[in-house]
Amino acid sequence: MKNFHAGGKAMAFILHSSFLIPHSSFLIFNLISMLRLNVFIRVAAENRAAALQAAKELVAASLSDKGCIAYDVFESATRPDVLMICETWADEASLDAHQKSAHFTTLVPRIESLGEMKLEKFEF
């Protein structure tokens, strides 16, 4: 558990996986399992900028989806041809709704057309 001071108010956080959860919320998250998706995208040099831009648009839109706990895109430090999108969802229903959203059905096919995608899904 980490303590932070925000605006003069001490707040307790618990490091859970790769993100911080406010201590008061931890009990709620511990009662249900969450879903983590790691999406690896391998792109050719000529498609990298377009794939990264589409991934950033997907991240920006997805962060406001109901049940989205975390959503980010990462660039490999050792392989310029690899990007990774990491998503954390509160539950399967939230993920299903996200996968039917306009931004998902528009941007994911665009990313797929620019590179090769591999998905890993975990429940925790």
FIKOL-418022 format. One record per residue: z, x negated, y of N, C-alpha, C in turn; residue in three letters. Coordinates in Angstrom, 1 decimal. Layout:
(vokol (Z; X; Y); (Z; X; Y); (Z; X; Y); "ala")
...
This chain:
(vokol (0.0; -0.9; -1.2); (0.0; 0.0; 0.0); (0.0; -0.9; 1.2); "met")
(vokol (-0.8; -0.5; 2.2); (-0.9; -1.3; 3.5); (-0.4; -0.4; 4.6); "lys")
(vokol (0.3; -0.9; 5.6); (0.7; -0.2; 6.8); (-0.1; -0.6; 8.0); "asn")
(vokol (-0.7; 0.3; 8.7); (-1.4; 0.0; 9.9); (-0.8; 0.8; 11.1); "phe")
(vokol (-1.0; 0.3; 12.3); (-0.5; 1.0; 13.4); (-1.7; 1.5; 14.2); "his")
(vokol (-1.9; 2.8; 14.4); (-3.0; 3.4; 15.2); (-2.4; 4.2; 16.3); "ala")
(vokol (-2.7; 3.8; 17.5); (-2.2; 4.6; 18.7); (-0.7; 4.7; 18.7); "gly")
(vokol (0.0; 3.6; 18.3); (1.4; 3.6; 18.3); (2.0; 4.3; 17.1); "gly")
(vokol (1.2; 4.9; 16.2); (1.7; 5.6; 15.1); (1.5; 4.8; 13.8); "lys")
(vokol (2.5; 4.5; 13.1); (2.4; 3.8; 11.8); (1.8; 4.7; 10.8); "ala")
(vokol (0.8; 4.2; 10.1); (0.2; 5.0; 9.0); (0.1; 4.2; 7.7); "met")
(vokol (0.4; 4.8; 6.6); (0.4; 4.1; 5.3); (-0.9; 4.4; 4.6); "ala")
(vokol (-1.5; 3.4; 4.1); (-2.8; 3.5; 3.3); (-2.6; 2.9; 2.0); "phe")
(vokol (-3.4; 3.4; 1.0); (-3.4; 2.8; -0.3); (-4.8; 2.3; -0.5); "ile")
(vokol (-5.0; 1.1; -1.0); (-6.3; 0.5; -1.3); (-6.7; 1.1; -2.6); "leu")
(vokol (-7.8; 1.9; -2.7); (-8.2; 2.5; -3.9); (-9.7; 2.1; -4.1); "his")
(vokol (-9.9; 1.4; -5.1); (-11.3; 0.9; -5.3); (-11.7; 0.0; -4.1); "ser")
(vokol (-12.7; 0.5; -3.4); (-13.2; -0.4; -2.3); (-13.0; 0.3; -0.9); "ser")
(vokol (-12.1; 1.2; -0.9); (-11.9; 1.9; 0.4); (-10.4; 2.3; 0.5); "phe")
(vokol (-10.0; 2.6; 1.8); (-8.6; 2.9; 2.0); (-8.5; 4.4; 2.1); "leu")
(vokol (-7.4; 5.0; 1.5); (-7.1; 6.4; 1.5); (-5.8; 6.6; 2.2); "ile")
(vokol (-5.7; 7.4; 3.2); (-4.4; 7.7; 3.8); (-3.4; 8.1; 2.7); "pro")
(vokol (-2.2; 7.5; 2.8); (-1.1; 7.7; 1.8); (-0.9; 9.2; 1.5); "his")
(vokol (-0.9; 10.0; 2.5); (-0.6; 11.4; 2.3); (-1.7; 12.1; 1.5); "ser")
(vokol (-2.9; 11.5; 1.5); (-4.0; 12.1; 0.7); (-4.1; 11.6; -0.7); "ser")
(vokol (-3.4; 10.5; -1.0); (-3.5; 9.8; -2.3); (-3.1; 10.7; -3.4); "phe")
(vokol (-2.1; 11.5; -3.3); (-1.7; 12.4; -4.4); (-2.7; 13.4; -4.7); "leu")
(vokol (-3.4; 13.9; -3.7); (-4.5; 14.8; -3.9); (-5.6; 14.2; -4.7); "ile")
(vokol (-6.0; 12.9; -4.3); (-7.1; 12.2; -5.0); (-6.7; 11.8; -6.4); "phe")
(vokol (-5.4; 11.6; -6.6); (-5.0; 11.1; -7.9); (-5.0; 12.3; -8.9); "asn")
(vokol (-4.9; 13.5; -8.4); (-4.9; 14.7; -9.3); (-6.3; 15.0; -9.9); "leu")
(vokol (-7.3; 14.6; -9.2); (-8.7; 14.9; -9.6); (-9.4; 13.6; -9.8); "ile")
(vokol (-10.5; 13.6; -10.6); (-11.3; 12.4; -10.7); (-12.4; 12.4; -9.8); "ser")
(vokol (-12.8; 11.2; -9.3); (-13.9; 11.1; -8.4); (-15.1; 10.5; -9.1); "met")
(vokol (-16.2; 10.6; -8.5); (-17.4; 10.0; -9.1); (-17.9; 8.8; -8.2); "leu")
(vokol (-18.3; 7.8; -8.8); (-18.9; 6.6; -8.1); (-20.3; 6.4; -8.6); "arg")
(vokol (-21.2; 6.3; -7.7); (-22.6; 5.9; -8.1); (-23.0; 4.6; -7.5); "leu")
(vokol (-23.5; 3.7; -8.2); (-24.1; 2.5; -7.7); (-25.6; 2.6; -8.0); "asn")
(vokol (-26.4; 2.5; -7.0); (-27.8; 2.7; -7.1); (-28.4; 1.3; -6.7); "val")
(vokol (-29.0; 0.6; -7.7); (-29.6; -0.7; -7.4); (-31.1; -0.4; -7.1); "phe")
(vokol (-31.6; -1.1; -6.0); (-33.0; -0.9; -5.7); (-33.6; -2.3; -5.6); "ile")
(vokol (-34.6; -2.5; -6.4); (-35.4; -3.7; -6.4); (-36.7; -3.5; -5.7); "arg")
(vokol (-36.9; -4.3; -4.6); (-38.1; -4.0; -3.8); (-38.9; -5.3; -3.6); "val")
(vokol (-40.2; -5.2; -3.4); (-41.0; -6.4; -3.1); (-40.8; -6.7; -1.6); "ala")
(vokol (-41.0; -7.9; -1.2); (-40.8; -8.3; 0.2); (-41.5; -7.4; 1.2); "ala")
(vokol (-42.7; -7.0; 0.9); (-43.5; -6.2; 1.9); (-42.9; -4.8; 2.0); "glu")
(vokol (-42.1; -4.3; 1.1); (-41.5; -3.0; 1.1); (-40.0; -3.0; 1.5); "asn")
(vokol (-39.4; -4.2; 1.7); (-38.0; -4.3; 1.9); (-37.5; -3.6; 3.2); "arg")
(vokol (-38.2; -3.8; 4.3); (-37.7; -3.3; 5.6); (-37.8; -1.7; 5.5); "ala")
(vokol (-38.9; -1.2; 5.0); (-39.0; 0.3; 4.9); (-38.0; 0.9; 3.9); "ala")
(vokol (-37.7; 0.2; 2.8); (-36.7; 0.7; 1.9); (-35.3; 0.7; 2.5); "ala")
(vokol (-35.0; -0.4; 3.2); (-33.7; -0.5; 3.8); (-33.6; 0.6; 4.9); "leu")
(vokol (-34.6; 0.8; 5.7); (-34.6; 1.8; 6.7); (-34.3; 3.2; 6.1); "gln")
(vokol (-35.1; 3.6; 5.1); (-34.9; 4.9; 4.4); (-33.5; 5.0; 3.8); "ala")
(vokol (-32.9; 3.9; 3.3); (-31.6; 3.9; 2.7); (-30.6; 4.1; 3.8); "ala")
(vokol (-30.8; 3.5; 4.9); (-29.8; 3.7; 6.1); (-29.9; 5.1; 6.6); "lys")
(vokol (-31.0; 5.7; 6.6); (-31.1; 7.1; 7.0); (-30.4; 8.0; 6.0); "glu")
(vokol (-30.6; 7.7; 4.7); (-29.9; 8.5; 3.7); (-28.4; 8.3; 3.8); "leu")
(vokol (-27.9; 7.1; 4.1); (-26.4; 6.9; 4.3); (-25.9; 7.8; 5.4); "val")
(vokol (-26.6; 7.7; 6.6); (-26.2; 8.4; 7.8); (-26.1; 9.9; 7.6); "ala")
(vokol (-27.1; 10.4; 6.9); (-27.1; 11.9; 6.6); (-26.1; 12.3; 5.6); "ala")
(vokol (-25.9; 11.5; 4.6); (-25.1; 11.8; 3.4); (-23.6; 11.8; 3.8); "ser")
(vokol (-23.2; 10.9; 4.7); (-21.8; 10.8; 5.1); (-21.2; 12.1; 5.6); "leu")
(vokol (-22.1; 13.1; 6.1); (-21.5; 14.4; 6.5); (-21.6; 15.4; 5.4); "ser")
(vokol (-22.1; 15.1; 4.2); (-22.1; 16.1; 3.1); (-20.7; 16.3; 2.7); "asp")
(vokol (-20.4; 17.6; 2.4); (-19.1; 18.0; 1.9); (-18.8; 17.3; 0.6); "lys")
(vokol (-17.6; 16.7; 0.5); (-17.2; 16.0; -0.7); (-17.6; 14.6; -0.8); "gly")
(vokol (-18.2; 14.1; 0.3); (-18.6; 12.6; 0.3); (-17.4; 11.8; 0.8); "cys")
(vokol (-16.9; 11.0; -0.1); (-15.8; 10.1; 0.2); (-16.2; 8.8; 0.8); "ile")
(vokol (-17.3; 8.2; 0.3); (-17.9; 7.0; 0.9); (-19.4; 6.9; 0.5); "ala")
(vokol (-20.1; 6.3; 1.4); (-21.6; 6.2; 1.2); (-22.0; 5.0; 2.0); "tyr")
(vokol (-22.6; 4.0; 1.4); (-23.0; 2.8; 2.1); (-24.2; 2.1; 1.4); "asp")
(vokol (-24.9; 1.3; 2.1); (-26.0; 0.5; 1.6); (-25.6; -1.0; 1.8); "val")
(vokol (-25.9; -1.8; 0.8); (-25.6; -3.2; 0.9); (-26.8; -4.0; 0.5); "phe")
(vokol (-26.9; -5.2; 1.2); (-28.0; -6.1; 0.9); (-27.4; -7.3; 0.1); "glu")
(vokol (-28.1; -7.7; -0.9); (-27.6; -8.8; -1.8); (-27.7; -10.1; -0.9); "ser")
(vokol (-26.6; -10.9; -1.1); (-26.5; -12.2; -0.4); (-27.3; -13.3; -1.2); "ala")
(vokol (-27.6; -13.0; -2.4); (-28.3; -14.0; -3.2); (-29.7; -13.6; -3.7); "thr")
(vokol (-30.0; -12.3; -3.6); (-31.4; -11.9; -4.0); (-31.9; -11.0; -2.9); "arg")
(vokol (-32.9; -11.5; -2.2); (-33.5; -10.7; -1.1); (-34.2; -9.4; -1.6); "pro")
(vokol (-34.5; -9.4; -2.9); (-35.3; -8.2; -3.4); (-34.4; -7.1; -3.9); "asp")
(vokol (-33.0; -7.2; -3.7); (-32.1; -6.2; -4.2); (-31.3; -5.6; -3.1); "val")
(vokol (-31.2; -4.3; -3.1); (-30.4; -3.5; -2.2); (-29.5; -2.7; -3.1); "leu")
(vokol (-28.4; -2.2; -2.7); (-27.5; -1.3; -3.5); (-26.9; -0.3; -2.6); "met")
(vokol (-27.0; 1.0; -3.0); (-26.3; 2.1; -2.4); (-25.1; 2.4; -3.2); "ile")
(vokol (-23.9; 2.5; -2.6); (-22.7; 2.9; -3.3); (-22.2; 4.2; -2.7); "cys")
(vokol (-22.0; 5.1; -3.6); (-21.6; 6.5; -3.2); (-20.3; 6.8; -4.0); "glu")
(vokol (-19.4; 7.5; -3.3); (-18.2; 8.1; -3.9); (-18.1; 9.5; -3.6); "thr")
(vokol (-18.0; 10.4; -4.6); (-17.9; 11.8; -4.4); (-16.6; 12.4; -4.9); "trp")
(vokol (-16.2; 13.4; -4.3); (-14.9; 14.1; -4.7); (-15.0; 14.8; -6.1); "ala")
(vokol (-16.2; 15.3; -6.4); (-16.4; 16.0; -7.6); (-17.9; 16.2; -7.9); "asp")
(vokol (-18.2; 16.7; -9.1); (-19.5; 16.9; -9.6); (-20.3; 17.9; -8.7); "glu")
(vokol (-19.6; 19.0; -8.3); (-20.2; 20.0; -7.5); (-20.7; 19.4; -6.1); "ala")
(vokol (-19.9; 18.6; -5.5); (-20.3; 17.9; -4.3); (-21.5; 17.1; -4.5); "ser")
(vokol (-21.5; 16.3; -5.6); (-22.7; 15.5; -5.9); (-23.9; 16.3; -6.1); "leu")
(vokol (-23.8; 17.4; -6.9); (-24.9; 18.3; -7.1); (-25.5; 18.9; -5.8); "asp")
(vokol (-24.6; 19.3; -4.9); (-25.1; 19.9; -3.7); (-25.8; 18.8; -2.8); "ala")
(vokol (-25.3; 17.6; -2.9); (-25.9; 16.5; -2.2); (-27.3; 16.2; -2.7); "his")
(vokol (-27.5; 16.3; -4.0); (-28.8; 16.0; -4.6); (-29.8; 17.1; -4.4); "gln")
(vokol (-29.3; 18.2; -3.9); (-30.3; 19.3; -3.5); (-30.5; 19.4; -2.0); "lys")
(vokol (-29.8; 18.5; -1.3); (-30.0; 18.6; 0.2); (-31.3; 18.1; 0.7); "ser")
(vokol (-31.7; 18.5; 1.8); (-33.0; 18.2; 2.4); (-33.2; 16.6; 2.6); "ala")
(vokol (-32.1; 16.0; 3.0); (-32.2; 14.5; 3.3); (-32.3; 13.8; 1.9); "his")
(vokol (-31.7; 14.3; 0.9); (-31.8; 13.6; -0.4); (-33.2; 13.8; -1.0); "phe")
(vokol (-33.7; 15.0; -1.0); (-35.0; 15.3; -1.6); (-36.1; 14.8; -0.8); "thr")
(vokol (-35.9; 14.4; 0.4); (-36.9; 13.7; 1.2); (-36.9; 12.2; 1.1); "thr")
(vokol (-35.7; 11.6; 1.3); (-35.5; 10.2; 1.4); (-35.5; 9.5; 0.0); "leu")
(vokol (-34.9; 10.1; -1.0); (-34.9; 9.4; -2.3); (-36.3; 9.2; -2.9); "val")
(vokol (-37.2; 10.2; -2.8); (-38.5; 9.9; -3.3); (-39.2; 8.8; -2.5); "pro")
(vokol (-38.9; 8.8; -1.2); (-39.5; 7.7; -0.3); (-39.0; 6.3; -0.8); "arg")
(vokol (-37.7; 6.2; -1.1); (-37.2; 4.9; -1.6); (-37.8; 4.6; -2.9); "ile")
(vokol (-37.9; 5.6; -3.8); (-38.5; 5.4; -5.1); (-39.9; 4.9; -5.1); "glu")
(vokol (-40.6; 5.3; -4.1); (-42.0; 4.9; -3.9); (-42.1; 3.5; -3.4); "ser")
(vokol (-41.0; 3.0; -2.9); (-41.0; 1.6; -2.3); (-40.4; 0.6; -3.2); "leu")
(vokol (-39.7; 1.0; -4.3); (-39.1; 0.1; -5.2); (-38.7; 0.7; -6.5); "gly")
(vokol (-38.0; -0.1; -7.3); (-37.5; 0.4; -8.6); (-36.0; 0.6; -8.5); "glu")
(vokol (-35.6; 1.8; -8.9); (-34.2; 2.2; -8.8); (-33.5; 2.3; -10.2); "met")
(vokol (-32.3; 1.8; -10.2); (-31.4; 1.9; -11.4); (-30.1; 2.5; -11.0); "lys")
(vokol (-29.6; 3.5; -11.7); (-28.4; 4.2; -11.4); (-27.3; 3.9; -12.4); "leu")
(vokol (-26.1; 3.6; -11.9); (-24.9; 3.5; -12.7); (-23.9; 4.6; -12.2); "glu")
(vokol (-23.3; 5.4; -13.1); (-22.4; 6.4; -12.7); (-21.1; 6.3; -13.4); "lys")
(vokol (-20.0; 6.4; -12.6); (-18.6; 6.2; -13.1); (-17.7; 7.3; -12.7); "phe")
(vokol (-16.8; 7.7; -13.5); (-15.8; 8.6; -13.2); (-14.5; 7.9; -13.1); "glu")
(vokol (-13.7; 8.1; -12.0); (-12.4; 7.4; -11.9); (-11.4; 8.3; -11.2); "phe")
